[in-house]
């Protein structure tokens, strides 16, 4: 199997390159900028701004003739809305245009996000047919990409599966994410033999999380499944308290820490409500404070279920941060 991974320099993309290599299919790693460290498991690395123009991307795909393309590219942490639009939506439009020009059609695995949905119904889980009502630019731009892929599938222009993925946690988590940032501060304090100080906004809300290692297996399952549903939820299948995740990560690290929570809950809730109202569809007071995916279709159609618990994900994250300092886990 010949594979191409877009966004191979990122947290998820790097992991997927390793997963594919372990299955005997070292992929071509496509990155926007030359990576500081080699992409482990990649057959080779190619530098390309896939969102810039369709021509170079189409040329690359013709040259590599992949059986599978995994799109793990995108922008979220620290990116502005214009950058998110380019990296999350325009790139996918370029990719779909490039696919139409190929003699042989590869399977595309597009990584979407739970944030395309918005909030889960009270006491319930989000199924694939739930109305998408994203409350932030990331969710909106990723939804544009999902809709483009699903349209291409309906028109017979692409063989594709969109995996709508929960919040990804685990070894190598990005420093821009909440848990990656907290873990990074703990690791710095440990290395400097001092007490950590972690200052955060209100830690309300519940999120569905999935381990990056489980996501890797979900991608393999989506590659193999013939036929496969065009849209499949991939997550832990439960809503986990954000507050509990942060506090448990601190406990796992063993690093003495002062956790300072800024009293902005009321302000944050009002902001979320305004965004939800602007998105059109979420009732006042709901925001996107609770997210939970129904993952039954993944089990039925792909034969996939998560095997890593949130505890294992947090331990994996801390191990990846603490290893350079020989920290005990």
C-alpha positions as CSV (number, residue, x, y, z in Angstrom):
1,X,0.0,0.0,0.0
2,X,1.3,3.4,-1.0
3,X,0.3,6.2,1.4
4,X,0.6,10.0,1.6
5,X,0.1,11.8,4.8
6,X,-0.6,15.6,4.6
7,X,0.3,17.5,7.7
8,X,2.9,14.9,8.7
9,X,4.8,17.4,10.7
10,X,2.1,17.8,13.3
11,X,1.1,15.9,16.4
12,X,-1.4,13.6,14.7
13,X,0.4,13.4,11.4
14,X,3.7,12.3,12.9
15,X,1.9,9.5,14.8
16,X,0.1,8.3,11.7
17,X,3.3,8.1,9.8
18,X,4.6,5.7,12.5
19,X,1.4,3.7,12.5
20,X,1.5,3.2,8.7
21,X,5.2,2.3,8.8
22,X,4.5,-0.3,11.4
23,X,1.9,-1.9,9.1
24,X,4.5,-2.1,6.3
25,X,3.5,1.0,4.4
26,X,6.0,3.8,5.2
27,X,4.2,6.9,3.8
28,X,5.3,9.9,2.0
29,X,5.2,12.7,4.6
30,X,4.0,16.0,3.2
31,X,4.8,19.0,5.4
32,X,4.3,22.8,4.9
33,X,7.8,23.6,6.2
34,X,10.9,21.6,6.5
35,X,10.7,19.7,9.8
36,X,13.3,20.3,12.6
37,X,13.4,16.6,13.1
38,X,12.9,13.8,10.7
39,X,9.4,12.3,10.5
40,X,9.8,8.9,11.9
41,X,8.5,6.1,9.8
42,X,8.2,8.2,6.6
43,X,9.6,6.7,3.4
44,X,10.6,10.3,2.5
45,X,9.5,13.8,3.3
46,X,8.3,16.4,0.8
47,X,7.8,20.1,1.6
48,X,4.7,21.6,0.0
49,X,2.2,24.3,0.8
50,X,-0.8,22.2,-0.3
51,X,-3.2,25.1,0.2
52,X,-1.3,27.5,-2.0
53,X,-2.3,26.2,-5.4
54,X,-3.8,23.0,-6.8
55,X,-1.0,22.4,-9.4
56,X,1.9,21.4,-7.2
57,X,-0.3,19.2,-5.0
58,X,-1.7,17.5,-8.1
59,X,1.8,16.9,-9.5
60,X,2.9,15.4,-6.2
61,X,0.0,13.0,-6.1
62,X,0.6,12.0,-9.8
63,X,4.2,11.3,-9.0
64,X,3.6,9.3,-5.8
65,X,0.4,7.5,-7.1
66,X,-0.9,6.7,-3.6
67,X,-3.5,4.1,-2.7
68,X,-4.4,6.1,0.4
69,X,-4.2,9.8,1.3
70,X,-4.6,10.8,5.0
71,X,-5.2,14.5,5.5
72,X,-4.0,15.4,9.0
73,X,-3.2,19.0,8.0
74,X,-4.9,21.9,9.6
75,X,-4.6,24.9,11.9
76,X,-6.1,25.3,15.3
77,X,-3.8,26.3,18.2
78,X,-2.8,29.9,18.1
79,X,-4.1,30.4,14.5
80,X,-6.3,33.2,13.3
81,X,-9.5,32.7,11.4
82,X,-8.0,33.5,8.0
83,X,-5.2,31.0,8.6
84,X,-7.8,28.4,9.7
85,X,-9.8,29.0,6.6
86,X,-6.8,28.4,4.4
87,X,-5.4,25.4,6.2
88,X,-8.6,23.7,7.1
89,X,-11.0,24.4,4.2
90,X,-9.0,25.8,1.2
91,X,-6.5,23.0,1.4
92,X,-9.3,20.4,1.2
93,X,-10.8,22.1,-1.8
94,X,-7.3,22.0,-3.5
95,X,-7.0,18.3,-2.6
96,X,-10.4,17.4,-4.0
97,X,-9.5,19.2,-7.2
98,X,-6.2,17.3,-7.4
99,X,-8.0,14.0,-6.9
100,X,-10.4,14.7,-9.8
101,X,-7.3,14.8,-12.1
102,X,-5.9,11.5,-11.2
103,X,-6.2,8.4,-13.4
104,X,-6.5,6.1,-10.3
105,X,-8.6,7.2,-7.4
106,X,-7.0,6.7,-3.9
107,X,-9.0,6.5,-0.7
108,X,-9.0,9.8,1.2
109,X,-9.2,9.8,5.0
110,X,-10.1,13.3,6.0
111,X,-9.7,14.1,9.7
112,X,-12.6,16.3,10.9
113,X,-13.4,17.4,14.5
114,X,-16.0,17.1,17.2
115,X,-16.0,20.9,17.2
116,X,-18.0,20.8,13.9
117,X,-21.0,19.8,16.0
118,X,-21.0,22.4,18.7
119,X,-22.6,21.1,22.0
120,X,-24.1,17.7,22.7
121,X,-27.8,17.5,23.6
122,X,-28.5,17.5,27.3
123,X,-27.7,14.1,28.7
124,X,-27.1,12.7,25.2
125,X,-24.4,11.9,22.6
126,X,-23.8,13.3,19.1
127,X,-24.6,10.9,16.3
128,X,-23.3,11.4,12.7
129,X,-26.7,12.8,11.6
130,X,-26.8,15.4,14.4
131,X,-27.1,19.0,13.1
132,X,-23.7,20.7,12.9
133,X,-23.7,24.0,14.7
134,X,-20.0,25.0,15.4
135,X,-19.5,27.8,17.8
136,X,-15.9,28.8,16.9
137,X,-13.9,29.5,13.7
138,X,-12.0,26.2,14.0
139,X,-15.3,24.2,14.0
140,X,-16.7,26.3,11.2
141,X,-13.7,25.9,8.9
142,X,-13.4,22.2,9.5
143,X,-17.1,21.8,8.8
144,X,-16.6,23.5,5.4
145,X,-14.0,20.9,4.7
146,X,-16.2,18.0,5.8
147,X,-19.1,19.3,3.6
148,X,-16.8,19.5,0.6
149,X,-15.6,16.0,1.0
150,X,-19.1,14.6,1.6
151,X,-20.3,16.4,-1.5
152,X,-17.5,14.9,-3.6
153,X,-18.5,11.4,-2.3
154,X,-22.1,11.9,-3.2
155,X,-21.1,13.1,-6.7
156,X,-18.9,10.0,-7.2
157,X,-15.8,12.3,-7.4
158,X,-14.0,10.9,-4.4
159,X,-13.6,7.7,-2.4
160,X,-13.4,9.2,1.0
161,X,-14.2,8.8,4.7
162,X,-14.4,11.7,7.1
163,X,-13.5,10.8,10.6
164,X,-15.0,13.3,13.0
165,X,-12.5,13.1,15.8
166,X,-12.8,14.0,19.5
167,X,-10.2,16.0,21.3
168,X,-6.9,14.1,20.8
169,X,-4.7,13.4,23.8
170,X,-1.7,11.2,24.4
171,X,2.1,11.0,23.9
172,X,3.5,14.0,22.1
173,X,0.5,16.2,22.7
174,X,1.0,19.7,21.2
175,X,2.1,22.5,23.6
176,X,-0.6,24.8,22.3
177,X,-3.4,22.5,23.6
178,X,-4.7,22.8,27.1
179,X,-3.2,19.6,28.4
180,X,-0.1,20.0,26.4
181,X,0.5,23.4,27.8
182,X,-0.2,22.3,31.4
183,X,2.1,19.3,30.9
184,X,4.8,21.5,29.4
185,X,4.8,23.9,32.4
186,X,5.0,20.9,34.8
187,X,7.9,19.5,32.9
188,X,9.8,22.8,32.9
189,X,9.3,23.1,36.7
190,X,10.5,19.6,37.2
191,X,13.6,20.2,35.1
192,X,14.3,23.3,37.1
193,X,13.6,21.7,40.5
194,X,11.0,24.2,41.4
195,X,7.3,24.4,42.1
196,X,5.1,24.8,39.0
197,X,2.6,27.6,38.7
198,X,-0.3,27.0,36.3
199,X,-2.6,29.8,35.6
200,X,-5.7,29.0,33.6
201,X,-9.2,30.4,32.8
202,X,-12.2,28.7,34.2
203,X,-12.0,24.9,33.7
204,X,-15.7,24.2,33.3
205,X,-17.2,21.9,30.8
206,X,-16.9,18.3,29.7
207,X,-15.2,17.0,26.5
208,X,-15.0,13.8,24.7
209,X,-11.3,12.7,24.3
210,X,-9.6,10.1,22.3
211,X,-6.0,8.8,22.6
212,X,-3.8,9.5,19.6
213,X,-2.9,5.8,19.5
214,X,-6.6,4.8,19.2
215,X,-7.0,7.4,16.5
216,X,-4.2,5.7,14.6
217,X,-6.0,2.4,14.7
218,X,-9.2,4.2,13.6
219,X,-7.4,5.5,10.5
220,X,-6.2,2.0,9.6
221,X,-9.7,0.6,10.0
222,X,-11.1,3.3,7.8
223,X,-8.5,2.5,5.1
224,X,-9.4,-1.1,5.2
225,X,-13.2,-0.9,5.4
226,X,-14.8,-1.5,2.0
227,X,-17.3,-0.1,1.7
228,X,-17.2,2.5,4.5
229,X,-19.7,5.2,5.7
230,X,-18.7,8.6,4.5
231,X,-18.8,10.1,8.0
232,X,-17.8,8.3,11.2
233,X,-17.4,9.6,14.8
234,X,-14.1,8.7,16.5
235,X,-13.9,9.4,20.2
236,X,-13.9,8.0,23.7
237,X,-17.7,7.9,23.7
238,X,-18.1,9.8,27.0
239,X,-18.0,13.3,28.3
240,X,-15.0,13.9,30.7
241,X,-14.7,16.9,33.0
242,X,-11.9,19.2,31.8
243,X,-11.2,20.2,35.4
244,X,-10.6,16.6,36.4
245,X,-8.2,16.0,33.4
246,X,-6.0,18.9,34.4
247,X,-5.9,18.0,38.1
248,X,-5.2,14.4,37.3
249,X,-2.3,15.3,35.0
250,X,-0.8,17.3,37.8
251,X,-1.1,14.4,40.2
252,X,0.4,12.0,37.6
253,X,3.4,14.3,37.1
254,X,4.2,14.3,40.8
255,X,5.4,17.9,40.4
256,X,4.3,20.3,43.2
257,X,2.1,22.8,41.6
258,X,-0.1,25.8,42.3
259,X,-3.2,25.7,40.0
260,X,-4.7,29.2,39.7
261,X,-8.1,29.4,38.1
262,X,-9.1,32.9,37.0
263,X,-12.7,33.8,37.9
264,X,-14.0,34.3,34.3
265,X,-16.8,31.7,34.3
266,X,-19.6,34.1,33.8
267,X,-17.8,36.1,31.1
268,X,-16.8,32.9,29.3
269,X,-20.3,31.6,29.4
270,X,-21.8,34.8,28.0
271,X,-19.2,34.8,25.2
272,X,-20.0,31.2,24.4
273,X,-23.7,31.9,24.3
274,X,-23.2,34.9,21.9
275,X,-21.1,32.7,19.6
276,X,-23.7,29.9,19.8
277,X,-26.5,32.3,19.0
278,X,-24.5,33.7,16.0
279,X,-23.9,30.2,14.7
280,X,-27.7,29.7,14.7
281,X,-29.1,26.7,16.4
282,X,-27.9,26.3,20.0
283,X,-30.3,27.4,22.6
284,X,-29.2,30.3,25.0
285,X,-27.2,29.0,28.0
286,X,-26.0,25.9,26.3
287,X,-22.8,27.0,24.5
288,X,-20.5,24.1,23.7
289,X,-19.6,23.2,27.3
290,X,-20.5,19.5,26.9
291,X,-19.4,17.3,24.0
292,X,-19.9,13.6,23.8
293,X,-19.7,11.5,20.6
294,X,-21.8,8.4,19.8
295,X,-19.2,6.0,18.5
296,X,-21.5,3.0,17.8
297,X,-21.2,3.4,14.0
298,X,-17.4,3.1,14.2
299,X,-17.8,-0.2,16.0
300,X,-20.4,-1.5,13.5
301,X,-18.9,-0.3,10.3
302,X,-15.2,-0.1,11.0
303,X,-14.8,-2.7,13.8
304,X,-13.1,0.0,15.9
305,X,-13.3,0.8,19.5
306,X,-11.0,2.9,21.7
307,X,-8.8,0.8,24.1
308,X,-6.9,3.6,25.9
309,X,-8.6,5.2,29.0
310,X,-8.3,8.9,29.7
311,X,-5.9,7.9,32.5
312,X,-3.6,6.1,30.0
313,X,-3.7,9.1,27.7
314,X,-2.6,11.4,30.5
315,X,0.1,9.1,31.5
316,X,1.3,8.8,27.9
317,X,1.3,12.6,27.6
318,X,3.4,13.0,30.7
319,X,5.8,10.2,29.8
320,X,6.5,12.0,26.5
321,X,7.2,15.2,28.3
322,X,9.1,13.8,31.3
323,X,11.4,11.4,29.5
324,X,14.2,13.9,28.7
325,X,14.4,14.8,32.4
326,X,14.1,11.1,33.6
327,X,11.0,12.0,35.5
328,X,9.1,9.3,37.4
329,X,5.7,8.5,36.0
